[in-house]
Amino acid sequence: MRPNRSIRFLGQFLRRPGAVGAIAPSSRHLARRMVDWVDWSRVETAVEYGPGTGAFTQEILARLPARATFIAFESNPALANLWQGRFPGREIHFGSATTVGSELIRRGRGHTDVVISGLPWASFPESLQREILAATVASLRPGGQFATFAYLQGLFLPGGIRFRRLLREYFADIETSAVTWLNLPPAIVYRCRGRGEPPE
Ligand SMILES: C[S@@+](CC[C@H](N)C(=O)[O-])C[C@H]1O[C@@H](n2cnc3c(N)ncnc32)[C@H](O)[C@@H]1O
């Protein structure tokens, strides 16, 4: 990670702590845990929520089939600009992940095969957690894959406890990874599958 990116990320956290939700970008170790579980060979459309400076994006793009569509949703203008400078030619939608359904449709895509989320769920109110989870479930292809992470300390906060409960409400199939200690702060990954059978 370039120090300049980390400093700019920290600057955005200091301005909007609740919306950015972390003092530092995710480590390569966490990023790999987020994406290594995905069956990339079958992916035609991939979505990322809250890419920040692009820690997960780098690992997604390294695995994404050349023919696949990729859209990132970032609601922070400074981070969206920074991301676009790092990944010129890649598509970032400056706006909330809540709009995933309409943005996919606007691009002629009914569904996405995978959603990789960097959102700070534990600091969201329940209404926003529900709105984004409902939009995600509606946008995922049957059997599609959804990965998101939670910081260890956030697991015991009301927002983190509520998010875990909501995940079980929206997804039938959820796996929790081992702790990634080489991340600031340490985190776990939730790996969820959309309802229904994956397409043959
Ligand atoms: C914890 S940071 C993670 C950044 C990056 N994925 C990483 O792991 O280093 C959360 C990111 O989600 C973005 N974000 C927060 N709320 C959002 C929303 N409703 N829609 C899209 N992005 C959002 C923040 O601006 C920030 O970039």
The ligand as an ORCA input file, in Angstrom:
! r2SCAN-3c Opt
* xyz 0 1
  C     -14.216      0.403      5.667
  S     -14.005      1.364      4.155
  C     -13.399      0.029      3.107
  C     -12.612      0.520      1.922
  C     -11.959     -0.604      1.103
  N     -12.926     -1.552      0.597
  C     -10.953     -1.350      1.922
  O     -11.257     -2.470      2.356
  O      -9.868     -0.805      2.138
  C     -15.722      1.594      3.661
  C     -15.938      2.224      2.302
  O     -17.348      2.199      2.019
  C     -17.738      3.465      1.462
  N     -19.195      3.605      1.699
  C     -19.840      3.885      2.860
  N     -21.177      3.874      2.683
  C     -21.392      3.565      1.370
  C     -22.560      3.356      0.579
  N     -23.796      3.494      1.100
  N     -22.408      3.029     -0.732
  C     -21.176      2.893     -1.284
  N     -20.014      3.079     -0.580
  C     -20.125      3.399      0.728
  C     -16.846      4.450      2.212
  O     -16.793      5.696      1.570
  C     -15.520      3.684      2.217
  O     -14.824      3.870      1.010
*
